[in-house]
């Protein structure tokens, strides 16, 4: 049965091998001192190491196999060469990390051995579960891929159940940090998506779940993220609202030397420490992700924002008048970026800056709905 977790942790433990003069001439005391890294984070299921399985093989048939939760333990062993293996396990007996070492134990002398336990390297797996809230009869596809620190892409093949509004995919892949990128398409067009930083552990299935809310006039995706020892990354100067037609500049705050990518609704839009965007977006709700790699570690963070229509009234531009005949003048202009022009008036005057007379009032189609003509 597969071990199932969401994120992987790493721990480091130190072991000391000692002998004492209190033993007989052919034995020494094996004293194991165990330390764990206080930076290990707990996620669901529990990723904390709760006990250590310690095995040792000596000369001949000498051996021991024990499990302890203590941080210091003494074991009487015969003198000779000892090979030690230590495994860190969580409360579900899942092996999270391991390490090995060897030392020569001499009777009535102290021998020391330090062993570093590291995360398991090898093949693990990912299980991706995607859901969305709104039903649609239009063809819907889910595209997902894993991107490693070398920017190599591995695609997942999703099984989509449109009636149940779910999609699932699984994949065996080498352990390490990855970016998981998902994009939802309707009628072949990208509708939205999101990005998560995930970590794969040998022999363990990493679960990634996304819930996507498809909304008319905009797309807002809510993804629950749960990282294990990722890069810490935050976004500086990010507004909750952006006025349509304007640009904003935001900055990613993370470790120096990290490779940084920016995504809007799952589509990559830029790279680097700073990102300028906004003027090309239509009114609606959006998701912005920033993700980074530094060495083998990855991380990311998310912000939701809205693009709103400006409340300022923008006057039409490029006003012009063309004399068509002795009793007709055609007026023309370009509309500003307005949703409605109803109620705009056109004036004329024969003296600069005063004496204005309304000659036309416009409806929302730009047609005349009232006309006032002065006596000539």
C-alpha positions in Angstrom: 0.0 0.0 0.0 1.4 3.4 -0.9 2.3 5.9 1.7 0.3 9.1 1.1 1.5 12.5 2.3 1.3 16.1 1.0 4.7 17.6 1.5 8.1 16.1 2.5 10.3 17.2 5.4 14.0 16.8 6.1 15.8 16.0 9.4 19.3 15.8 10.5 20.4 13.6 13.4 23.8 13.0 14.9 24.9 9.7 16.4 27.9 9.1 18.7 29.5 5.8 19.4 31.2 5.5 22.7 32.8 2.8 24.9 33.5 2.9 28.6 35.9 1.3 31.0 33.1 -0.1 33.0 32.6 -2.9 30.3 34.5 -6.2 30.1 37.6 -6.5 27.9 35.7 -7.6 24.8 32.8 -5.1 25.0 32.3 -1.4 24.6 29.2 0.8 25.1 27.5 2.1 22.0 26.1 5.5 23.0 23.7 7.0 20.4 22.9 10.7 20.7 20.0 11.8 18.5 19.3 15.4 17.4 16.5 16.6 15.1 16.3 19.9 13.2 13.8 22.3 15.0 12.9 23.8 11.6 11.0 20.7 10.5 7.4 21.8 9.7 4.3 19.7 10.4 1.7 19.3 7.7 -1.2 16.8 7.2 -0.4 14.0 7.4 2.1 14.5 10.1 5.6 15.0 8.7 7.4 15.1 12.1 9.8 12.4 13.0 8.5 10.7 16.1 10.9 7.7 16.4 14.1 6.3 15.1 14.8 2.8 14.0 18.5 2.0 14.6 20.1 -1.2 13.2 23.7 -2.3 13.6 25.8 -5.1 12.2 29.1 -6.0 13.9 31.8 -8.7 13.3 30.5 -12.2 12.9 26.9 -12.6 13.8 26.8 -9.6 16.1 23.8 -7.2 15.4 21.0 -5.2 17.0 17.7 -3.8 15.8 15.8 -1.3 18.0 13.4 1.6 17.9 13.6 4.6 20.3 12.0 7.9 20.9 14.8 8.9 23.3 17.5 11.4 22.5 20.2 9.4 24.2 20.6 5.7 24.6 23.5 3.3 25.7 23.9 -0.1 24.1 26.5 -2.8 25.1 28.1 -4.1 22.0 31.1 -6.3 21.2 34.3 -4.7 20.0 34.9 -4.7 16.3 33.6 -2.9 13.2 30.0 -1.8 13.3 27.9 -0.6 10.4 25.0 1.6 11.6 21.8 2.5 9.8 19.3 5.1 11.1 15.8 5.8 9.7 13.5 8.6 10.8 9.8 7.6 10.8 6.5 9.6 11.4 3.6 8.4 13.4 2.3 6.3 10.5 5.7 4.5 10.3 6.5 6.2 7.0 10.2 6.5 6.5 11.0 10.1 5.9 14.8 10.1 5.8 17.8 7.8 6.4 21.5 7.7 6.8 24.3 5.2 7.3 27.8 5.1 8.8 30.5 2.8 10.2 33.0 2.9 13.0 35.5 0.7 14.9 34.5 0.0 18.5 37.5 -0.8 20.7 37.0 -2.4 24.1 37.2 0.1 26.9 37.6 3.0 24.5 35.3 5.7 23.0 34.6 5.6 19.3 32.5 8.3 17.8 30.4 8.3 14.6 28.3 11.1 13.1 25.5 10.2 10.7 23.4 12.7 8.8 19.9 11.6 7.9 18.6 13.2 4.6 15.4 12.9 2.6 15.1 9.8 0.5 16.2 10.1 -3.1 14.5 8.1 -5.8 11.1 7.7 -7.5 8.0 9.1 -5.9 4.6 10.0 -7.3 2.1 12.8 -7.5 -1.7 12.6 -7.5 -3.4 15.8 -8.8 -7.1 16.4 -8.1 -8.8 19.3 -9.8 -12.3 20.5 -9.1 -14.4 23.5 -10.3 -17.6 25.0 -8.9 -19.6 26.0 -12.0 -21.1 23.5 -14.5 -20.7 24.2 -18.2 -21.8 22.2 -21.3 -19.0 23.6 -23.4 -16.0 21.3 -24.0 -13.6 21.7 -21.1 -10.0 20.4 -20.8 -7.5 20.4 -18.0 -3.8 20.8 -18.8 -1.1 20.2 -16.1 2.6 19.9 -16.0 5.6 19.7 -13.6 8.6 22.0 -14.1 11.9 21.2 -12.4 14.7 23.5 -11.4 16.3 23.0 -14.8 13.0 24.2 -16.5 12.3 20.7 -17.8 8.6 20.1 -18.3 6.7 16.8 -17.6 3.1 16.7 -18.6 0.3 15.0 -16.7 -2.6 13.2 -18.6 -5.8 14.3 -16.9 -9.0 12.1 -16.8 -11.8 14.7 -16.9 -15.3 14.0 -15.6 -17.2 17.1 -16.8 -20.5 16.0 -15.2 -18.9 15.6 -11.8 -16.7 18.7 -12.4 -13.5 16.8 -11.5 -10.2 15.9 -13.2 -7.5 13.6 -11.9 -4.0 12.6 -13.0 -1.1 10.6 -11.4 2.5 10.3 -12.4 5.7 8.6 -11.1 8.6 11.0 -11.1 12.1 11.5 -9.5 12.0 13.1 -6.0 12.7 16.8 -5.6 11.0 20.2 -5.9 8.7 21.1 -8.8 6.3 23.8 -10.0 2.9 22.3 -10.7 1.1 24.4 -13.3 -2.5 23.8 -14.2 -4.6 25.6 -16.9 -8.3 25.1 -17.6 -9.4 25.5 -21.2 -13.0 25.9 -22.6 -13.5 25.4 -26.3 -9.7 25.3 -26.6 -9.2 28.7 -25.0 -7.4 29.3 -21.7 -9.9 30.2 -19.1 -7.7 30.2 -16.0 -5.3 28.3 -13.9 -2.8 28.3 -11.0 0.6 27.3 -9.9 1.8 25.4 -6.8 5.3 24.5 -5.5 5.4 20.8 -4.6 8.0 18.4 -3.4 8.2 14.7 -4.2 9.6 12.0 -1.8 10.8 8.5 -2.7 8.2 5.9 -2.3 5.5 8.4 -1.2 2.5 9.8 -3.1 2.3 13.6 -2.9 -1.3 14.9 -3.1 -2.1 18.2 -4.8 -5.7 19.5 -4.8 -7.0 22.6 -6.5 -10.5 24.1 -6.5 -11.2 26.5 -9.3 -14.2 28.9 -9.4 -15.1 29.9 -13.0 -16.9 33.2 -13.1 -18.5 35.1 -16.0 -16.6 38.3 -16.7 -13.6 37.1 -14.8 -11.9 34.1 -13.3 -11.0 33.7 -9.7 -9.1 30.6 -8.7 -8.7 29.6 -5.0 -5.9 27.1 -4.4 -5.1 25.8 -0.9 -1.3 25.6 -0.7 0.8 23.7 1.9 4.5 23.8 1.3 7.3 22.0 3.2 10.4 24.0 3.6 10.0 26.1 0.5 11.6 29.3 -0.4 10.1 32.2 1.5 8.7 34.6 -1.0 6.4 37.6 -0.8 5.0 40.3 -3.1 5.7 44.0 -2.3 3.5 46.9 -3.4 0.7 44.7 -4.7 -2.7 46.6 -4.8 -6.1 44.8 -4.4 -7.5 46.8 -7.3 -6.1 48.1 -10.5 -7.8 50.8 -12.6 -8.3 49.6 -16.2 -5.7 51.0 -18.6 -3.0 51.6 -15.9 0.2 49.7 -15.1 1.5 48.8 -11.6 5.0 47.7 -10.7 5.4 45.0 -8.1 8.5 43.3 -6.6 9.2 39.7 -5.4 11.0 39.5 -2.0 12.9 36.2 -1.7 16.5 34.8 -1.4 19.2 36.5 -3.5 20.0 34.6 -6.7 16.6 32.9 -7.0 15.0 32.5 -10.5 11.6 34.2 -10.4 8.6 33.8 -12.8 5.3 35.6 -12.8 1.9 34.1 -13.8 -1.6 35.6 -14.3 -4.4 33.0 -14.4 -1.8 30.3 -14.9 -0.1 31.9 -17.9 3.5 33.0 -17.6 3.7 36.8 -18.2 7.2 37.7 -17.0 10.4 36.9 -15.2 12.8 38.6 -12.8 12.6 40.5 -9.5 10.1 43.1 -10.7 7.0 42.8 -12.8 5.0 45.5 -14.6 1.4 44.7 -15.6 -2.2 45.9 -15.7 -2.9 48.1 -18.7 -3.8 45.2 -21.0 -6.2 43.6 -18.6 -10.0 43.9 -19.0 -12.2 44.5 -15.9 -12.7 41.3 -13.9 -11.1 39.1 -11.1 -7.6 37.7 -11.6 -5.1 35.5 -9.8 -1.4 36.4 -9.7 1.3 33.8 -8.8 5.0 34.4 -8.3 7.2 31.3 -8.1 10.9 30.8 -7.6 13.7 28.2 -7.7 17.0 28.5 -5.8 19.2 25.4 -6.2 16.9 22.4 -5.5 14.4 24.3 -3.5 11.3 26.0 -4.8 8.5 28.2 -3.4 5.7 30.6 -4.4 2.9 32.8 -3.2 -0.4 34.0 -4.6 -2.4 37.3 -4.7 -5.9 37.9 -6.0 -6.8 41.2 -7.5 -9.5 43.0 -9.5 -9.3 45.2 -12.5 -12.0 47.9 -12.3 -13.4 50.5 -14.6 -12.2 54.1 -13.9 -14.9 56.3 -12.3 -13.5 59.4 -14.0 -15.6 60.7 -17.0 -13.3 61.0 -20.0 -14.4 63.5 -22.6 -14.4 62.5 -26.3 -11.3 63.5 -28.2 -10.3 64.8 -31.7 -13.4 67.0 -32.1 -13.8 68.2 -35.7 -16.4 70.2 -37.8 -16.7 69.9 -41.6 -18.8 72.4 -43.6 -20.9 70.2 -46.0 -23.1 73.0 -47.5 -24.3 76.5 -46.8 -26.8 75.2 -44.2 -25.1 72.0 -42.9 -22.0 71.3 -40.7 -21.1 67.7 -39.8 -19.5 67.2 -36.4 -17.2 64.3 -35.5 -15.2 62.9 -32.6 -13.6 59.8 -31.1 -15.2 58.2 -28.1 -13.2 57.8 -24.9 -13.1 54.4 -23.2 -16.6 54.7 -21.8 -19.4 52.3 -21.2 -22.1 54.9 -21.9 -22.2 58.3 -23.7 -25.9 58.9 -22.9 -26.6 62.5 -21.8 -23.6 64.1 -23.5 -24.4 67.6 -24.9 -22.9 69.4 -27.9 -22.7 73.2 -27.7 -21.9 76.0 -30.0 -20.9 79.6 -29.5 -20.0 82.6 -31.5 -17.8 84.2 -28.8 -14.8 82.5 -27.1 -15.5 80.9 -23.7 -19.1 82.1 -23.2 -22.5 82.2 -24.8 -22.8 78.5 -25.3 -26.0 77.1 -26.7 -26.9 73.4 -26.6 -27.6 72.1 -30.1 -27.7 68.2 -29.6 -28.1 65.8 -26.7 -26.9 62.2 -27.4 -28.4 58.9 -26.4 -26.3 55.7 -25.7 -26.1 54.8 -29.4 -24.6 58.3 -30.2 -27.9 59.4 -31.9 -29.5 62.7 -31.4 -32.5 62.5 -29.0 -33.1 66.3 -28.7 -32.2 69.4 -30.6 -32.3 73.0 -29.8 -31.9 75.5 -32.7 -31.3 79.2 -32.2 -33.0 81.7 -34.4 -30.7 82.8 -37.3 
